[in-house]
Amino acid sequence: MEKKYLSTQEVAEKMGISRQAVLKKIKAGEIRAGKIGRGFAVAAEDIPNVMSDVISVADKKEIDRAVEKTVKEYGEALKMLGKE
């Protein structure tokens, strides 16, 4: 049975960001959450909407590899462009 609500820590793990970043997004209104005691709960049904704004961990790794390859192959040209 899938949970109806997730803790801020669970949301952070799914999004690949810190718990503090999740709290900031809640306070900024970017993530809808309900207050339960001293913490927040996020409806599981809202997670796909939130996730559409976040780059996945796999995508981040692919971007990092592409940047490293570009710097390795074109590093000198990039340095020269930076001087202009």
PDB file of N, CA, C and O in Angstrom:
ATOM      1  N   MET A   1       0.841  -1.179   0.000  1.00  0.00           N
ATOM      2  CA  MET A   1       0.000   0.000   0.000  1.00  0.00           C
ATOM      3  C   MET A   1       0.886   1.243   0.000  1.00  0.00           C
ATOM      4  O   MET A   1       1.781   1.376   0.834  1.00  0.00           O
ATOM      5  N   GLU A   2       0.634   2.133  -0.923  1.00  0.00           N
ATOM      6  CA  GLU A   2       1.431   3.349  -1.047  1.00  0.00           C
ATOM      7  C   GLU A   2       0.962   4.383  -0.028  1.00  0.00           C
ATOM      8  O   GLU A   2      -0.233   4.527   0.231  1.00  0.00           O
ATOM      9  N   LYS A   3       1.935   5.101   0.546  1.00  0.00           N
ATOM     10  CA  LYS A   3       1.618   6.123   1.534  1.00  0.00           C
ATOM     11  C   LYS A   3       0.884   7.292   0.871  1.00  0.00           C
ATOM     12  O   LYS A   3       1.163   7.642  -0.275  1.00  0.00           O
ATOM     13  N   LYS A   4      -0.051   7.884   1.603  1.00  0.00           N
ATOM     14  CA  LYS A   4      -0.784   9.027   1.087  1.00  0.00           C
ATOM     15  C   LYS A   4      -0.001  10.318   1.303  1.00  0.00           C
ATOM     16  O   LYS A   4      -0.129  11.263   0.524  1.00  0.00           O
ATOM     17  N   TYR A   5       0.806  10.358   2.354  1.00  0.00           N
ATOM     18  CA  TYR A   5       1.583  11.542   2.674  1.00  0.00           C
ATOM     19  C   TYR A   5       3.037  11.174   2.900  1.00  0.00           C
ATOM     20  O   TYR A   5       3.346  10.080   3.373  1.00  0.00           O
ATOM     21  N   LEU A   6       3.926  12.095   2.559  1.00  0.00           N
ATOM     22  CA  LEU A   6       5.357  11.879   2.721  1.00  0.00           C
ATOM     23  C   LEU A   6       5.937  12.946   3.634  1.00  0.00           C
ATOM     24  O   LEU A   6       5.469  14.085   3.659  1.00  0.00           O
ATOM     25  N   SER A   7       6.964  12.560   4.384  1.00  0.00           N
ATOM     26  CA  SER A   7       7.668  13.522   5.228  1.00  0.00           C
ATOM     27  C   SER A   7       8.583  14.385   4.370  1.00  0.00           C
ATOM     28  O   SER A   7       8.822  14.072   3.204  1.00  0.00           O
ATOM     29  N   THR A   8       9.084  15.449   4.933  1.00  0.00           N
ATOM     30  CA  THR A   8      10.008  16.305   4.183  1.00  0.00           C
ATOM     31  C   THR A   8      11.275  15.538   3.821  1.00  0.00           C
ATOM     32  O   THR A   8      11.860  15.777   2.765  1.00  0.00           O
ATOM     33  N   GLN A   9      11.702  14.628   4.677  1.00  0.00           N
ATOM     34  CA  GLN A   9      12.896  13.823   4.376  1.00  0.00           C
ATOM     35  C   GLN A   9      12.646  12.895   3.189  1.00  0.00           C
ATOM     36  O   GLN A   9      13.512  12.739   2.328  1.00  0.00           O
ATOM     37  N   GLU A  10      11.480  12.287   3.143  1.00  0.00           N
ATOM     38  CA  GLU A  10      11.142  11.400   2.026  1.00  0.00           C
ATOM     39  C   GLU A  10      11.039  12.181   0.718  1.00  0.00           C
ATOM     40  O   GLU A  10      11.476  11.702  -0.329  1.00  0.00           O
ATOM     41  N   VAL A  11      10.466  13.378   0.776  1.00  0.00           N
ATOM     42  CA  VAL A  11      10.370  14.216  -0.413  1.00  0.00           C
ATOM     43  C   VAL A  11      11.770  14.605  -0.879  1.00  0.00           C
ATOM     44  O   VAL A  11      12.062  14.586  -2.075  1.00  0.00           O
ATOM     45  N   ALA A  12      12.626  14.956   0.068  1.00  0.00           N
ATOM     46  CA  ALA A  12      14.008  15.326  -0.261  1.00  0.00           C
ATOM     47  C   ALA A  12      14.729  14.187  -0.970  1.00  0.00           C
ATOM     48  O   ALA A  12      15.430  14.415  -1.956  1.00  0.00           O
ATOM     49  N   GLU A  13      14.565  12.977  -0.479  1.00  0.00           N
ATOM     50  CA  GLU A  13      15.216  11.818  -1.092  1.00  0.00           C
ATOM     51  C   GLU A  13      14.693  11.583  -2.508  1.00  0.00           C
ATOM     52  O   GLU A  13      15.470  11.282  -3.414  1.00  0.00           O
ATOM     53  N   LYS A  14      13.394  11.717  -2.701  1.00  0.00           N
ATOM     54  CA  LYS A  14      12.815  11.517  -4.039  1.00  0.00           C
ATOM     55  C   LYS A  14      13.290  12.591  -5.017  1.00  0.00           C
ATOM     56  O   LYS A  14      13.504  12.307  -6.196  1.00  0.00           O
ATOM     57  N   MET A  15      13.456  13.830  -4.527  1.00  0.00           N
ATOM     58  CA  MET A  15      13.845  14.940  -5.386  1.00  0.00           C
ATOM     59  C   MET A  15      15.353  15.064  -5.561  1.00  0.00           C
ATOM     60  O   MET A  15      15.825  15.759  -6.461  1.00  0.00           O
ATOM     61  N   GLY A  16      16.104  14.387  -4.698  1.00  0.00           N
ATOM     62  CA  GLY A  16      17.561  14.477  -4.787  1.00  0.00           C
ATOM     63  C   GLY A  16      18.099  15.797  -4.260  1.00  0.00           C
ATOM     64  O   GLY A  16      19.142  16.273  -4.708  1.00  0.00           O
ATOM     65  N   ILE A  17      17.382  16.392  -3.304  1.00  0.00           N
ATOM     66  CA  ILE A  17      17.828  17.635  -2.687  1.00  0.00           C
ATOM     67  C   ILE A  17      17.817  17.463  -1.170  1.00  0.00           C
ATOM     68  O   ILE A  17      17.376  16.431  -0.665  1.00  0.00           O
ATOM     69  N   SER A  18      18.298  18.462  -0.448  1.00  0.00           N
ATOM     70  CA  SER A  18      18.342  18.361   1.006  1.00  0.00           C
ATOM     71  C   SER A  18      16.969  18.620   1.614  1.00  0.00           C
ATOM     72  O   SER A  18      16.085  19.193   0.976  1.00  0.00           O
ATOM     73  N   ARG A  19      16.812  18.189   2.848  1.00  0.00           N
ATOM     74  CA  ARG A  19      15.569  18.416   3.574  1.00  0.00           C
ATOM     75  C   ARG A  19      15.346  19.916   3.758  1.00  0.00           C
ATOM     76  O   ARG A  19      14.215  20.394   3.668  1.00  0.00           O
ATOM     77  N   GLN A  20      16.415  20.649   4.013  1.00  0.00           N
ATOM     78  CA  GLN A  20      16.309  22.099   4.178  1.00  0.00           C
ATOM     79  C   GLN A  20      15.803  22.762   2.892  1.00  0.00           C
ATOM     80  O   GLN A  20      15.019  23.710   2.944  1.00  0.00           O
ATOM     81  N   ALA A  21      16.254  22.260   1.746  1.00  0.00           N
ATOM     82  CA  ALA A  21      15.789  22.798   0.464  1.00  0.00           C
ATOM     83  C   ALA A  21      14.295  22.541   0.294  1.00  0.00           C
ATOM     84  O   ALA A  21      13.575  23.386  -0.238  1.00  0.00           O
ATOM     85  N   VAL A  22      13.834  21.392   0.737  1.00  0.00           N
ATOM     86  CA  VAL A  22      12.399  21.081   0.677  1.00  0.00           C
ATOM     87  C   VAL A  22      11.628  22.057   1.556  1.00  0.00           C
ATOM     88  O   VAL A  22      10.587  22.570   1.146  1.00  0.00           O
ATOM     89  N   LEU A  23      12.129  22.318   2.760  1.00  0.00           N
ATOM     90  CA  LEU A  23      11.457  23.251   3.666  1.00  0.00           C
ATOM     91  C   LEU A  23      11.395  24.656   3.057  1.00  0.00           C
ATOM     92  O   LEU A  23      10.383  25.346   3.183  1.00  0.00           O
ATOM     93  N   LYS A  24      12.465  25.072   2.408  1.00  0.00           N
ATOM     94  CA  LYS A  24      12.476  26.385   1.751  1.00  0.00           C
ATOM     95  C   LYS A  24      11.437  26.438   0.644  1.00  0.00           C
ATOM     96  O   LYS A  24      10.747  27.443   0.478  1.00  0.00           O
ATOM     97  N   LYS A  25      11.327  25.340  -0.122  1.00  0.00           N
ATOM     98  CA  LYS A  25      10.344  25.289  -1.205  1.00  0.00           C
ATOM     99  C   LYS A  25       8.919  25.310  -0.645  1.00  0.00           C
ATOM    100  O   LYS A  25       8.027  25.906  -1.248  1.00  0.00           O
ATOM    101  N   ILE A  26       8.705  24.671   0.491  1.00  0.00           N
ATOM    102  CA  ILE A  26       7.385  24.690   1.129  1.00  0.00           C
ATOM    103  C   ILE A  26       7.052  26.114   1.564  1.00  0.00           C
ATOM    104  O   ILE A  26       5.959  26.615   1.303  1.00  0.00           O
ATOM    105  N   LYS A  27       8.000  26.752   2.223  1.00  0.00           N
ATOM    106  CA  LYS A  27       7.750  28.115   2.707  1.00  0.00           C
ATOM    107  C   LYS A  27       7.584  29.113   1.562  1.00  0.00           C
ATOM    108  O   LYS A  27       6.882  30.113   1.710  1.00  0.00           O
ATOM    109  N   ALA A  28       8.230  28.847   0.414  1.00  0.00           N
ATOM    110  CA  ALA A  28       8.094  29.717  -0.758  1.00  0.00           C
ATOM    111  C   ALA A  28       6.825  29.420  -1.553  1.00  0.00           C
ATOM    112  O   ALA A  28       6.494  30.144  -2.492  1.00  0.00           O
ATOM    113  N   GLY A  29       6.114  28.356  -1.177  1.00  0.00           N
ATOM    114  CA  GLY A  29       4.883  28.002  -1.874  1.00  0.00           C
ATOM    115  C   GLY A  29       5.102  27.153  -3.115  1.00  0.00           C
ATOM    116  O   GLY A  29       4.165  26.925  -3.880  1.00  0.00           O
ATOM    117  N   GLU A  30       6.330  26.681  -3.324  1.00  0.00           N
ATOM    118  CA  GLU A  30       6.626  25.856  -4.490  1.00  0.00           C
ATOM    119  C   GLU A  30       6.169  24.412  -4.298  1.00  0.00           C
ATOM    120  O   GLU A  30       5.890  23.707  -5.268  1.00  0.00           O
ATOM    121  N   ILE A  31       6.096  23.982  -3.050  1.00  0.00           N
ATOM    122  CA  ILE A  31       5.598  22.649  -2.707  1.00  0.00           C
ATOM    123  C   ILE A  31       4.443  22.839  -1.731  1.00  0.00           C
ATOM    124  O   ILE A  31       4.579  23.517  -0.713  1.00  0.00           O
ATOM    125  N   ARG A  32       3.316  22.236  -2.054  1.00  0.00           N
ATOM    126  CA  ARG A  32       2.147  22.314  -1.187  1.00  0.00           C
ATOM    127  C   ARG A  32       2.302  21.277  -0.077  1.00  0.00           C
ATOM    128  O   ARG A  32       2.558  20.105  -0.350  1.00  0.00           O
ATOM    129  N   ALA A  33       2.144  21.713   1.182  1.00  0.00           N
ATOM    130  CA  ALA A  33       2.295  20.802   2.315  1.00  0.00           C
ATOM    131  C   ALA A  33       1.375  21.235   3.444  1.00  0.00           C
ATOM    132  O   ALA A  33       1.011  22.405   3.564  1.00  0.00           O
ATOM    133  N   GLY A  34       1.010  20.262   4.266  1.00  0.00           N
ATOM    134  CA  GLY A  34       0.200  20.543   5.444  1.00  0.00           C
ATOM    135  C   GLY A  34       1.048  20.431   6.692  1.00  0.00           C
ATOM    136  O   GLY A  34       1.967  19.615   6.758  1.00  0.00           O
ATOM    137  N   LYS A  35       0.744  21.236   7.664  1.00  0.00           N
ATOM    138  CA  LYS A  35       1.478  21.236   8.925  1.00  0.00           C
ATOM    139  C   LYS A  35       0.896  20.153   9.819  1.00  0.00           C
ATOM    140  O   LYS A  35      -0.312  20.097  10.049  1.00  0.00           O
ATOM    141  N   ILE A  36       1.775  19.297  10.316  1.00  0.00           N
ATOM    142  CA  ILE A  36       1.368  18.256  11.252  1.00  0.00           C
ATOM    143  C   ILE A  36       2.316  18.340  12.440  1.00  0.00           C
ATOM    144  O   ILE A  36       3.487  17.975  12.342  1.00  0.00           O
ATOM    145  N   GLY A  37       1.800  18.819  13.553  1.00  0.00           N
ATOM    146  CA  GLY A  37       2.663  19.022  14.710  1.00  0.00           C
ATOM    147  C   GLY A  37       3.710  20.078  14.375  1.00  0.00           C
ATOM    148  O   GLY A  37       3.379  21.191  13.968  1.00  0.00           O
ATOM    149  N   ARG A  38       4.981  19.710  14.553  1.00  0.00           N
ATOM    150  CA  ARG A  38       6.077  20.633  14.248  1.00  0.00           C
ATOM    151  C   ARG A  38       6.614  20.440  12.836  1.00  0.00           C
ATOM    152  O   ARG A  38       7.460  21.212  12.385  1.00  0.00           O
ATOM    153  N   GLY A  39       6.130  19.422  12.138  1.00  0.00           N
ATOM    154  CA  GLY A  39       6.650  19.114  10.809  1.00  0.00           C
ATOM    155  C   GLY A  39       5.607  19.339   9.720  1.00  0.00           C
ATOM    156  O   GLY A  39       4.503  19.826   9.963  1.00  0.00           O
ATOM    157  N   PHE A  40       6.007  18.963   8.514  1.00  0.00           N
ATOM    158  CA  PHE A  40       5.127  19.100   7.353  1.00  0.00           C
ATOM    159  C   PHE A  40       4.910  17.730   6.718  1.00  0.00           C
ATOM    160  O   PHE A  40       5.747  16.835   6.833  1.00  0.00           O
ATOM    161  N   ALA A  41       3.770  17.586   6.046  1.00  0.00           N
ATOM    162  CA  ALA A  41       3.473  16.386   5.268  1.00  0.00           C
ATOM    163  C   ALA A  41       3.065  16.821   3.869  1.00  0.00           C
ATOM    164  O   ALA A  41       2.289  17.761   3.700  1.00  0.00           O
ATOM    165  N   VAL A  42       3.591  16.132   2.878  1.00  0.00           N
ATOM    166  CA  VAL A  42       3.315  16.446   1.482  1.00  0.00           C
ATOM    167  C   VAL A  42       2.490  15.302   0.904  1.00  0.00           C
ATOM    168  O   VAL A  42       2.845  14.133   1.057  1.00  0.00           O
ATOM    169  N   ALA A  43       1.407  15.640   0.251  1.00  0.00           N
ATOM    170  CA  ALA A  43       0.561  14.610  -0.355  1.00  0.00           C
ATOM    171  C   ALA A  43       1.348  13.900  -1.455  1.00  0.00           C
ATOM    172  O   ALA A  43       1.970  14.545  -2.299  1.00  0.00           O
ATOM    173  N   ALA A  44       1.314  12.581  -1.438  1.00  0.00           N
ATOM    174  CA  ALA A  44       2.051  11.791  -2.432  1.00  0.00           C
ATOM    175  C   ALA A  44       1.582  12.114  -3.850  1.00  0.00           C
ATOM    176  O   ALA A  44       2.367  12.050  -4.796  1.00  0.00           O
ATOM    177  N   GLU A  45       0.311  12.458  -3.993  1.00  0.00           N
ATOM    178  CA  GLU A  45      -0.221  12.773  -5.330  1.00  0.00           C
ATOM    179  C   GLU A  45       0.358  14.078  -5.882  1.00  0.00           C
ATOM    180  O   GLU A  45       0.302  14.308  -7.090  1.00  0.00           O
ATOM    181  N   ASP A  46       0.911  14.933  -5.025  1.00  0.00           N
ATOM    182  CA  ASP A  46       1.517  16.191  -5.478  1.00  0.00           C
ATOM    183  C   ASP A  46       2.963  16.021  -5.943  1.00  0.00           C
ATOM    184  O   ASP A  46       3.504  16.908  -6.604  1.00  0.00           O
ATOM    185  N   ILE A  47       3.582  14.922  -5.614  1.00  0.00           N
ATOM    186  CA  ILE A  47       4.998  14.723  -5.935  1.00  0.00           C
ATOM    187  C   ILE A  47       5.279  14.754  -7.435  1.00  0.00           C
ATOM    188  O   ILE A  47       6.259  15.387  -7.825  1.00  0.00           O
ATOM    189  N   PRO A  48       4.496  14.119  -8.303  1.00  0.00           N
ATOM    190  CA  PRO A  48       4.800  14.212  -9.737  1.00  0.00           C
ATOM    191  C   PRO A  48       4.832  15.657 -10.245  1.00  0.00           C
ATOM    192  O   PRO A  48       5.651  15.995 -11.100  1.00  0.00           O
ATOM    193  N   ASN A  49       3.949  16.503  -9.725  1.00  0.00           N
ATOM    194  CA  ASN A  49       3.932  17.912 -10.125  1.00  0.00           C
ATOM    195  C   ASN A  49       5.209  18.614  -9.681  1.00  0.00           C
ATOM    196  O   ASN A  49       5.765  19.427 -10.420  1.00  0.00           O
ATOM    197  N   VAL A  50       5.665  18.305  -8.495  1.00  0.00           N
ATOM    198  CA  VAL A  50       6.884  18.912  -7.959  1.00  0.00           C
ATOM    199  C   VAL A  50       8.089  18.389  -8.725  1.00  0.00           C
ATOM    200  O   VAL A  50       9.009  19.146  -9.035  1.00  0.00           O
ATOM    201  N   MET A  51       8.086  17.108  -9.026  1.00  0.00           N
ATOM    202  CA  MET A  51       9.234  16.475  -9.679  1.00  0.00           C
ATOM    203  C   MET A  51       9.436  16.983 -11.102  1.00  0.00           C
ATOM    204  O   MET A  51      10.548  16.902 -11.624  1.00  0.00           O
ATOM    205  N   SER A  52       8.414  17.493 -11.730  1.00  0.00           N
ATOM    206  CA  SER A  52       8.568  17.968 -13.104  1.00  0.00           C
ATOM    207  C   SER A  52       9.493  19.180 -13.183  1.00  0.00           C
ATOM    208  O   SER A  52      10.018  19.491 -14.252  1.00  0.00           O
ATOM    209  N   ASP A  53       9.694  19.865 -12.057  1.00  0.00           N
ATOM    210  CA  ASP A  53      10.565  21.042 -12.013  1.00  0.00           C
ATOM    211  C   ASP A  53      11.986  20.698 -11.594  1.00  0.00           C
ATOM    212  O   ASP A  53      12.831  21.589 -11.499  1.00  0.00           O
ATOM    213  N   VAL A  54      12.264  19.438 -11.343  1.00  0.00           N
ATOM    214  CA  VAL A  54      13.562  19.037 -10.807  1.00  0.00           C
ATOM    215  C   VAL A  54      14.284  18.121 -11.786  1.00  0.00           C
ATOM    216  O   VAL A  54      13.666  17.257 -12.407  1.00  0.00           O
ATOM    217  N   ILE A  55      15.581  18.310 -11.921  1.00  0.00           N
ATOM    218  CA  ILE A  55      16.404  17.434 -12.757  1.00  0.00           C
ATOM    219  C   ILE A  55      16.716  16.174 -11.951  1.00  0.00           C
ATOM    220  O   ILE A  55      17.091  16.260 -10.781  1.00  0.00           O
ATOM    221  N   SER A  56      16.562  15.019 -12.568  1.00  0.00           N
ATOM    222  CA  SER A  56      16.815  13.769 -11.866  1.00  0.00           C
ATOM    223  C   SER A  56      18.308  13.575 -11.627  1.00  0.00           C
ATOM    224  O   SER A  56      19.139  14.214 -12.273  1.00  0.00           O
ATOM    225  N   VAL A  57      18.637  12.697 -10.704  1.00  0.00           N
ATOM    226  CA  VAL A  57      20.030  12.404 -10.384  1.00  0.00           C
ATOM    227  C   VAL A  57      20.753  11.860 -11.612  1.00  0.00           C
ATOM    228  O   VAL A  57      21.906  12.212 -11.861  1.00  0.00           O
ATOM    229  N   ALA A  58      20.085  11.006 -12.377  1.00  0.00           N
ATOM    230  CA  ALA A  58      20.699  10.451 -13.591  1.00  0.00           C
ATOM    231  C   ALA A  58      20.987  11.551 -14.601  1.00  0.00           C
ATOM    232  O   ALA A  58      22.037  11.554 -15.243  1.00  0.00           O
ATOM    233  N   ASP A  59      20.042  12.493 -14.740  1.00  0.00           N
ATOM    234  CA  ASP A  59      20.255  13.609 -15.661  1.00  0.00           C
ATOM    235  C   ASP A  59      21.408  14.494 -15.196  1.00  0.00           C
ATOM    236  O   ASP A  59      22.195  14.971 -16.013  1.00  0.00           O
ATOM    237  N   LYS A  60      21.511  14.716 -13.880  1.00  0.00           N
ATOM    238  CA  LYS A  60      22.613  15.515 -13.339  1.00  0.00           C
ATOM    239  C   LYS A  60      23.950  14.863 -13.667  1.00  0.00           C
ATOM    240  O   LYS A  60      24.899  15.547 -14.052  1.00  0.00           O
ATOM    241  N   LYS A  61      24.029  13.543 -13.516  1.00  0.00           N
ATOM    242  CA  LYS A  61      25.268  12.829 -13.817  1.00  0.00           C
ATOM    243  C   LYS A  61      25.613  12.936 -15.298  1.00  0.00           C
ATOM    244  O   LYS A  61      26.774  13.128 -15.659  1.00  0.00           O
ATOM    245  N   GLU A  62      24.606  12.813 -16.149  1.00  0.00           N
ATOM    246  CA  GLU A  62      24.833  12.913 -17.589  1.00  0.00           C
ATOM    247  C   GLU A  62      25.312  14.319 -17.966  1.00  0.00           C
ATOM    248  O   GLU A  62      26.205  14.465 -18.801  1.00  0.00           O
ATOM    249  N   ILE A  63      24.738  15.328 -17.369  1.00  0.00           N
ATOM    250  CA  ILE A  63      25.165  16.708 -17.615  1.00  0.00           C
ATOM    251  C   ILE A  63      26.599  16.908 -17.156  1.00  0.00           C
ATOM    252  O   ILE A  63      27.396  17.522 -17.865  1.00  0.00           O
ATOM    253  N   ASP A  64      26.938  16.393 -15.970  1.00  0.00           N
ATOM    254  CA  ASP A  64      28.311  16.509 -15.456  1.00  0.00           C
ATOM    255  C   ASP A  64      29.312  15.846 -16.396  1.00  0.00           C
ATOM    256  O   ASP A  64      30.388  16.390 -16.647  1.00  0.00           O
ATOM    257  N   ARG A  65      28.955  14.666 -16.916  1.00  0.00           N
ATOM    258  CA  ARG A  65      29.857  13.965 -17.850  1.00  0.00           C
ATOM    259  C   ARG A  65      30.042  14.779 -19.130  1.00  0.00           C
ATOM    260  O   ARG A  65      31.151  14.868 -19.656  1.00  0.00           O
ATOM    261  N   ALA A  66      28.964  15.370 -19.628  1.00  0.00           N
ATOM    262  CA  ALA A  66      29.040  16.172 -20.848  1.00  0.00           C
ATOM    263  C   ALA A  66      29.910  17.407 -20.628  1.00  0.00           C
ATOM    264  O   ALA A  66      30.688  17.779 -21.506  1.00  0.00           O
ATOM    265  N   VAL A  67      29.785  18.039 -19.476  1.00  0.00           N
ATOM    266  CA  VAL A  67      30.601  19.215 -19.172  1.00  0.00           C
ATOM    267  C   VAL A  67      32.073  18.826 -19.072  1.00  0.00           C
ATOM    268  O   VAL A  67      32.935  19.506 -19.627  1.00  0.00           O
ATOM    269  N   GLU A  68      32.361  17.739 -18.369  1.00  0.00           N
ATOM    270  CA  GLU A  68      33.754  17.278 -18.245  1.00  0.00           C
ATOM    271  C   GLU A  68      34.359  16.974 -19.620  1.00  0.00           C
ATOM    272  O   GLU A  68      35.500  17.348 -19.896  1.00  0.00           O
ATOM    273  N   LYS A  69      33.598  16.302 -20.473  1.00  0.00           N
ATOM    274  CA  LYS A  69      34.079  15.970 -21.812  1.00  0.00           C
ATOM    275  C   LYS A  69      34.344  17.238 -22.617  1.00  0.00           C
ATOM    276  O   LYS A  69      35.365  17.339 -23.298  1.00  0.00           O
ATOM    277  N   THR A  70      33.440  18.199 -22.543  1.00  0.00           N
ATOM    278  CA  THR A  70      33.597  19.457 -23.270  1.00  0.00           C
ATOM    279  C   THR A  70      34.832  20.210 -22.805  1.00  0.00           C
ATOM    280  O   THR A  70      35.606  20.711 -23.622  1.00  0.00           O
ATOM    281  N   VAL A  71      35.017  20.289 -21.492  1.00  0.00           N
ATOM    282  CA  VAL A  71      36.187  20.987 -20.951  1.00  0.00           C
ATOM    283  C   VAL A  71      37.466  20.267 -21.357  1.00  0.00           C
ATOM    284  O   VAL A  71      38.462  20.910 -21.687  1.00  0.00           O
ATOM    285  N   LYS A  72      37.444  18.945 -21.334  1.00  0.00           N
ATOM    286  CA  LYS A  72      38.627  18.169 -21.706  1.00  0.00           C
ATOM    287  C   LYS A  72      38.987  18.396 -23.176  1.00  0.00           C
ATOM    288  O   LYS A  72      40.158  18.581 -23.506  1.00  0.00           O
ATOM    289  N   GLU A  73      37.994  18.382 -24.049  1.00  0.00           N
ATOM    290  CA  GLU A  73      38.240  18.494 -25.482  1.00  0.00           C
ATOM    291  C   GLU A  73      38.445  19.929 -25.954  1.00  0.00           C
ATOM    292  O   GLU A  73      39.206  20.172 -26.891  1.00  0.00           O
ATOM    293  N   TYR A  74      37.777  20.872 -25.314  1.00  0.00           N
ATOM    294  CA  TYR A  74      37.807  22.250 -25.808  1.00  0.00           C
ATOM    295  C   TYR A  74      38.292  23.243 -24.749  1.00  0.00           C
ATOM    296  O   TYR A  74      38.021  24.439 -24.850  1.00  0.00           O
ATOM    297  N   GLY A  75      38.995  22.756 -23.754  1.00  0.00           N
ATOM    298  CA  GLY A  75      39.435  23.598 -22.651  1.00  0.00           C
ATOM    299  C   GLY A  75      40.197  24.836 -23.076  1.00  0.00           C
ATOM    300  O   GLY A  75      39.900  25.933 -22.605  1.00  0.00           O
ATOM    301  N   GLU A  76      41.172  24.682 -23.956  1.00  0.00           N
ATOM    302  CA  GLU A  76      41.975  25.825 -24.409  1.00  0.00           C
ATOM    303  C   GLU A  76      41.125  26.833 -25.170  1.00  0.00           C
ATOM    304  O   GLU A  76      41.264  28.038 -24.959  1.00  0.00           O
ATOM    305  N   ALA A  77      40.264  26.372 -26.033  1.00  0.00           N
ATOM    306  CA  ALA A  77      39.392  27.281 -26.790  1.00  0.00           C
ATOM    307  C   ALA A  77      38.459  28.033 -25.837  1.00  0.00           C
ATOM    308  O   ALA A  77      38.198  29.222 -26.023  1.00  0.00           O
ATOM    309  N   LEU A  78      37.958  27.331 -24.815  1.00  0.00           N
ATOM    310  CA  LEU A  78      37.069  27.978 -23.831  1.00  0.00           C
ATOM    311  C   LEU A  78      37.818  29.058 -23.051  1.00  0.00           C
ATOM    312  O   LEU A  78      37.269  30.120 -22.758  1.00  0.00           O
ATOM    313  N   LYS A  79      39.082  28.772 -22.718  1.00  0.00           N
ATOM    314  CA  LYS A  79      39.893  29.768 -21.992  1.00  0.00           C
ATOM    315  C   LYS A  79      40.101  31.003 -22.871  1.00  0.00           C
ATOM    316  O   LYS A  79      40.016  32.133 -22.389  1.00  0.00           O
ATOM    317  N   MET A  80      40.371  30.788 -24.143  1.00  0.00           N
ATOM    318  CA  MET A  80      40.580  31.920 -25.047  1.00  0.00           C
ATOM    319  C   MET A  80      39.305  32.734 -25.220  1.00  0.00           C
ATOM    320  O   MET A  80      39.360  33.961 -25.303  1.00  0.00           O
ATOM    321  N   LEU A  81      38.170  32.070 -25.275  1.00  0.00           N
ATOM    322  CA  LEU A  81      36.887  32.781 -25.380  1.00  0.00           C
ATOM    323  C   LEU A  81      36.610  33.599 -24.127  1.00  0.00           C
ATOM    324  O   LEU A  81      36.023  34.678 -24.198  1.00  0.00           O
ATOM    325  N   GLY A  82      37.034  33.082 -22.986  1.00  0.00           N
ATOM    326  CA  GLY A  82      36.815  33.779 -21.727  1.00  0.00           C
ATOM    327  C   GLY A  82      37.627  35.055 -21.601  1.00  0.00           C
ATOM    328  O   GLY A  82      37.267  35.951 -20.837  1.00  0.00           O
ATOM    329  N   LYS A  83      38.723  35.142 -22.349  1.00  0.00           N
ATOM    330  CA  LYS A  83      39.579  36.327 -22.275  1.00  0.00           C
ATOM    331  C   LYS A  83      39.042  37.476 -23.110  1.00  0.00           C
ATOM    332  O   LYS A  83      39.434  38.625 -22.908  1.00  0.00           O
ATOM    333  N   GLU A  84      38.153  37.183 -24.042  1.00  0.00           N
ATOM    334  CA  GLU A  84      37.630  38.234 -24.947  1.00  0.00           C
ATOM    335  C   GLU A  84      36.596  39.070 -24.266  1.00  0.00           C
ATOM    336  O   GLU A  84      36.053  39.994 -24.872  1.00  0.00           O
TER     337      GLU A  84
END
